[in-house]
Amino acid sequence: MNPKDFGKVAVLMGGKSAEREISLLSGGGVLTALQSKGVDAHAFDPAERDLSELKRDGFQRCFIALHGRFGEDGTVQGALELLGIPYTGSGVMASAISIDKVMTKRVWLAEGVPTPKYQLLRRGAYSHEQVIRIPDELGLPLIVKPAREGSSIGVAKVQGYSEVQAAVDAAAALDADVLCEQFVSGDEVTCPILGTGDGARALPVIRIVAPEGNYDYNNKYFTDDTKYLVPCGLPAGEEAAIQELVVKAYRVLGCRGWGRIDVMIDAATRKPSLLEINTSPGMTGHSLVPMSARAAGISYEDLCVMLLADATLDQPGGARA
């Protein structure tokens, strides 16, 4: 498409989630990229402006660079459906399911997609006796995290029985649902997906090598100590198998536009287990979708334009601007 054909574009960034800081970085990068391509793009922070102003001010398309709640969970998507403004990424249902790590697991397991064993605890409904028995079911170490946060916020790797209660309580302070998950020891990789339905395709797999295996919030965004390997250097055939698996996982959730799925490869069996999906991935200087796209010959600027060109609505007849 000619950049002028997009009309007036809002880059939604910031927002009210715990990932606001990262969203502002992502949105700033996207805004600059789109403007460099001749798109009439403008920053729009839903934490500071009412979404109804999108219609009032004549915006014809939205690039969602929001992360986490109130941006990646179907809420903004629903508002844009009501306003009739096409937007990037997954629709209402796929966004709502995908941000919830437990619901995502339930769908994947029903469709035969491998994911680590887990237990769900609900805030205020679990006892100390339940909590300290979790390692008996999942083994040690294990992972504890809020069900609906991203960017590794609230994630803890529990090494012993004495650490479980504090990790669960910390996660419960961030979310009513706490996910306790089997730890898979092995290679950590991630794989972006572009497109929709039968047209969805995986980009190159990235292997992540974090300091002491700790790929936390700081090592994701604010240090240069984490190594990202693309080409990933996996044994022959493994990358292709992971790409095929993540595309299946993306499709069964009903995702569209783009996404990124995090995967652990068991060191002993070499079998992959899918951890979670991001339906509005980061677009910062440290972010992985642009890195993978670059390895596939797609520049950051071209990637932003491609995603914007795929902006659409859930509802039949929701014509693109």
C-alpha positions as CSV (number, residue, x, y, z in Angstrom):
1,M,0.0,0.0,0.0
2,N,1.0,3.6,-0.5
3,P,1.7,5.1,2.9
4,K,-0.7,7.9,2.2
5,D,-3.5,5.3,1.8
6,F,-3.3,4.4,5.5
7,G,-4.8,7.8,6.4
8,K,-4.3,9.3,9.8
9,V,-2.7,6.6,12.0
10,A,-2.6,6.5,15.8
11,V,0.3,4.6,17.5
12,L,-1.2,3.5,20.8
13,M,1.5,3.5,23.4
14,G,2.0,3.8,27.1
15,G,-1.3,2.8,28.7
16,K,-1.9,1.8,32.3
17,S,-0.3,-1.6,32.6
18,A,2.8,-2.6,34.5
19,E,4.6,-2.6,31.1
20,R,4.0,1.1,30.4
21,E,7.7,1.9,30.3
22,I,8.4,-0.7,27.7
23,S,5.3,0.2,25.7
24,L,6.5,3.8,25.4
25,L,9.8,2.6,24.1
26,S,8.1,0.3,21.6
27,G,5.7,2.9,20.5
28,G,8.4,5.5,20.1
29,G,10.3,3.2,17.7
30,V,7.2,2.4,15.7
31,L,6.2,6.0,15.4
32,T,9.5,7.1,14.1
33,A,9.6,4.1,11.7
34,L,6.2,4.8,10.2
35,Q,6.9,8.6,9.9
36,S,10.1,7.8,8.1
37,K,8.1,5.8,5.6
38,G,5.7,8.7,4.9
39,V,2.8,7.5,7.1
40,D,0.8,10.2,8.8
41,A,1.4,8.7,12.3
42,H,0.8,10.2,15.7
43,A,1.4,9.1,19.3
44,F,-1.7,8.4,21.3
45,D,-1.5,7.4,25.0
46,P,-4.8,5.9,26.3
47,A,-3.6,6.6,29.9
48,E,-3.8,10.3,29.0
49,R,-6.5,10.6,26.4
50,D,-9.9,9.0,26.0
51,L,-10.2,6.5,23.2
52,S,-13.3,8.3,21.9
53,E,-10.9,11.0,20.7
54,L,-9.6,8.6,18.1
55,K,-12.9,8.9,16.2
56,R,-13.3,12.6,17.0
57,D,-9.8,13.4,15.7
58,G,-10.2,11.4,12.5
59,F,-7.9,8.5,13.0
60,Q,-8.4,5.8,10.4
61,R,-6.1,3.1,11.6
62,C,-4.3,2.1,14.9
63,F,-1.0,0.5,15.5
64,I,-1.2,-1.1,18.9
65,A,2.1,-0.8,20.7
66,L,0.6,-1.4,24.1
67,H,1.7,-4.3,26.2
68,G,-0.1,-6.2,28.9
69,R,-3.4,-5.3,30.4
70,F,-5.6,-2.7,28.9
71,G,-3.7,-3.1,25.6
72,E,-3.0,-6.7,24.8
73,D,-6.0,-8.3,26.6
74,G,-8.9,-7.6,24.3
75,T,-10.1,-4.5,26.0
76,V,-8.6,-1.9,23.6
77,Q,-9.4,-4.2,20.7
78,G,-13.1,-4.3,21.8
79,A,-13.2,-0.5,22.0
80,L,-11.7,-0.2,18.5
81,E,-14.3,-2.6,17.2
82,L,-17.0,-0.4,18.6
83,L,-15.4,2.7,17.1
84,G,-14.9,0.9,13.8
85,I,-11.2,1.7,13.6
86,P,-9.0,-1.1,12.1
87,Y,-6.1,-2.1,14.3
88,T,-3.0,-4.3,14.2
89,G,-2.7,-7.7,15.8
90,S,-5.1,-10.2,17.2
91,G,-8.8,-9.6,17.7
92,V,-10.8,-9.5,21.0
93,M,-11.2,-13.2,21.7
94,A,-7.6,-14.2,20.7
95,S,-6.1,-11.3,22.7
96,A,-8.2,-12.1,25.8
97,I,-7.2,-15.8,25.7
98,S,-3.6,-15.3,24.8
99,I,-2.8,-12.8,27.6
100,D,-4.0,-15.4,30.1
101,K,-1.3,-18.0,30.4
102,V,-3.6,-20.6,32.0
103,M,-6.3,-20.2,29.3
104,T,-3.6,-20.4,26.7
105,K,-2.4,-23.7,28.2
106,R,-5.9,-25.1,28.3
107,V,-6.4,-24.4,24.6
108,W,-3.0,-25.7,23.6
109,L,-3.4,-28.9,25.6
110,A,-6.8,-29.5,24.1
111,E,-5.2,-29.2,20.6
112,G,-2.2,-31.4,21.4
113,V,0.3,-28.5,21.7
114,P,3.0,-29.4,24.3
115,T,3.3,-27.1,27.3
116,P,4.8,-27.7,30.7
117,K,2.7,-29.1,33.5
118,Y,1.1,-26.6,35.8
119,Q,-1.1,-25.8,38.8
120,L,-3.4,-22.8,39.2
121,L,-3.8,-21.0,42.5
122,R,-6.4,-18.3,43.0
123,R,-5.7,-15.4,45.3
124,G,-7.4,-15.8,48.7
125,A,-8.4,-19.4,47.9
126,Y,-5.2,-21.3,48.6
127,S,-3.8,-22.5,51.9
128,H,-0.2,-22.9,53.0
129,E,-0.6,-26.6,52.9
130,Q,-1.6,-26.5,49.2
131,V,1.3,-24.2,48.4
132,I,4.1,-26.3,50.0
133,R,2.8,-29.4,48.2
134,I,3.2,-27.9,44.8
135,P,6.8,-29.1,44.4
136,D,5.6,-32.7,45.0
137,E,3.6,-32.4,41.8
138,L,5.8,-30.2,39.6
139,G,9.3,-30.9,40.9
140,L,12.0,-28.4,41.8
141,P,13.0,-26.0,40.6
142,L,9.7,-24.6,39.4
143,I,8.4,-21.3,38.0
144,V,5.8,-19.1,39.7
145,K,4.2,-16.2,37.8
146,P,1.1,-14.1,37.5
147,A,-1.2,-15.5,34.9
148,R,-1.7,-12.2,33.1
149,E,1.5,-10.2,33.2
150,G,4.3,-9.9,30.7
151,S,7.9,-8.9,30.4
152,S,8.8,-11.4,33.1
153,I,7.1,-9.1,35.7
154,G,6.4,-11.1,38.9
155,V,8.2,-14.3,37.7
156,A,10.2,-16.3,40.2
157,K,12.3,-19.4,39.9
158,V,11.8,-21.4,43.0
159,Q,14.6,-23.6,44.1
160,G,13.3,-25.1,47.4
161,Y,10.2,-25.7,49.4
162,S,11.0,-22.8,51.7
163,E,10.7,-20.3,48.8
164,V,7.4,-21.3,47.3
165,Q,5.1,-19.4,49.7
166,A,6.8,-16.1,49.2
167,A,6.9,-16.5,45.4
168,V,3.2,-17.3,45.3
169,D,2.3,-14.4,47.5
170,A,4.3,-12.0,45.4
171,A,2.6,-13.2,42.2
172,A,-0.8,-13.0,43.9
173,A,-0.1,-9.3,44.6
174,L,-0.1,-8.7,40.9
175,D,-2.8,-11.0,39.7
176,A,-5.8,-12.9,41.1
177,D,-4.6,-16.1,39.3
178,V,-1.1,-17.5,40.0
179,L,0.5,-20.0,37.6
180,C,2.9,-22.6,39.1
181,E,4.7,-24.3,36.3
182,Q,7.1,-27.2,35.8
183,F,10.6,-25.9,35.0
184,V,12.1,-27.2,31.8
185,S,15.9,-27.2,31.7
186,G,17.4,-26.7,28.3
187,D,17.6,-24.2,25.5
188,E,15.4,-21.1,25.6
189,V,14.1,-19.9,22.2
190,T,11.5,-17.7,20.8
191,C,9.9,-17.6,17.4
192,P,7.8,-14.7,15.9
193,I,4.9,-15.4,13.5
194,L,3.5,-13.0,10.9
195,G,0.2,-13.3,9.1
196,T,-3.3,-14.8,9.5
197,G,-4.8,-18.3,9.1
198,D,-3.3,-20.3,6.3
199,G,-1.1,-17.3,5.4
200,A,0.7,-17.3,8.8
201,R,4.4,-18.0,8.7
202,A,7.2,-18.3,11.2
203,L,10.2,-16.1,11.1
204,P,13.7,-17.4,12.2
205,V,14.0,-18.9,15.7
206,I,16.1,-16.9,18.2
207,R,18.1,-18.7,20.9
208,I,18.3,-16.7,24.1
209,V,21.4,-17.1,26.3
210,A,20.9,-15.0,29.5
211,P,23.3,-14.5,32.4
212,E,23.0,-17.6,34.6
213,G,19.9,-18.5,32.7
214,N,18.0,-15.6,34.2
215,Y,16.1,-13.9,31.4
216,D,14.3,-11.4,33.7
217,Y,12.9,-7.9,33.2
218,N,16.3,-6.2,33.5
219,N,18.1,-8.7,31.3
220,K,15.4,-8.4,28.7
221,Y,15.4,-4.6,28.3
222,F,18.2,-2.8,30.1
223,T,21.5,-4.7,29.9
224,D,23.6,-6.0,27.0
225,D,24.6,-9.1,28.8
226,T,22.0,-11.4,27.2
227,K,23.0,-13.0,24.0
228,Y,20.5,-13.5,21.1
229,L,21.6,-16.1,18.5
230,V,20.1,-15.9,15.1
231,P,20.7,-18.1,13.3
232,C,19.9,-20.0,16.4
233,G,22.4,-22.8,15.9
234,L,20.0,-25.6,16.8
235,P,20.5,-29.2,15.5
236,A,19.3,-29.8,12.0
237,G,15.6,-30.1,11.7
238,E,14.8,-28.6,15.2
239,E,14.3,-25.1,14.0
240,A,11.9,-26.2,11.3
241,A,10.0,-28.4,13.7
242,I,9.6,-25.5,16.2
243,Q,8.5,-23.1,13.5
244,E,5.8,-25.6,12.4
245,L,4.7,-26.0,16.0
246,V,4.4,-22.3,16.9
247,V,2.4,-21.6,13.7
248,K,0.0,-24.4,14.8
249,A,-0.2,-22.9,18.3
250,Y,-0.8,-19.4,16.9
251,R,-3.6,-20.6,14.6
252,V,-5.5,-22.6,17.3
253,L,-5.7,-19.5,19.4
254,G,-7.2,-17.6,16.5
255,C,-4.4,-15.1,16.4
256,R,-3.8,-12.8,13.5
257,G,-1.3,-10.1,12.3
258,W,1.7,-11.0,14.4
259,G,2.8,-12.6,17.6
260,R,5.8,-14.3,19.3
261,I,5.9,-17.6,21.1
262,D,8.4,-18.5,23.8
263,V,9.6,-22.1,23.9
264,M,11.8,-24.3,26.1
265,I,13.7,-27.3,24.6
266,D,14.3,-30.1,27.1
267,A,18.0,-30.7,27.3
268,A,17.6,-34.5,27.7
269,T,14.8,-35.3,25.2
270,R,15.1,-32.3,22.9
271,K,11.3,-32.0,22.9
272,P,9.9,-28.4,22.8
273,S,7.4,-27.1,25.3
274,L,5.6,-23.8,24.6
275,L,5.5,-21.4,27.5
276,E,3.3,-18.4,26.3
277,I,2.4,-16.2,23.4
278,N,2.7,-12.4,23.1
279,T,0.2,-10.9,20.7
280,S,1.6,-7.4,20.9
281,P,5.3,-8.1,21.2
282,G,8.0,-5.5,22.1
283,M,9.4,-3.3,19.4
284,T,12.3,-1.7,21.4
285,G,16.0,-1.7,20.6
286,H,16.3,-5.0,22.5
287,S,13.1,-6.6,21.1
288,L,13.1,-10.0,19.4
289,V,10.5,-9.7,16.6
290,P,12.5,-7.0,14.8
291,M,15.7,-9.0,15.3
292,S,14.2,-12.1,13.8
293,A,12.6,-10.1,10.9
294,R,16.0,-8.5,10.2
295,A,17.5,-12.0,9.9
296,A,14.8,-12.7,7.3
297,G,15.7,-9.6,5.3
298,I,12.9,-7.4,6.7
299,S,13.9,-4.0,8.1
300,Y,12.3,-2.5,11.2
301,E,10.7,0.2,9.1
302,D,9.3,-2.3,6.6
303,L,8.1,-4.6,9.4
304,C,6.1,-1.7,10.9
305,V,4.5,-0.9,7.6
306,M,3.6,-4.6,6.9
307,L,1.9,-4.9,10.3
308,L,0.0,-1.6,9.7
309,A,-1.1,-2.8,6.3
310,D,-2.7,-5.9,8.0
311,A,-4.8,-3.8,10.4
312,T,-8.4,-5.0,10.4
313,L,-11.5,-5.6,12.5
314,D,-13.0,-8.8,13.9
315,Q,-16.5,-8.2,12.7
316,P,-17.6,-9.1,9.1
317,G,-17.8,-6.0,7.0
318,G,-15.3,-4.2,9.1
319,A,-13.7,-2.6,6.1
320,R,-10.2,-1.3,6.3
321,A,-9.7,2.4,6.3
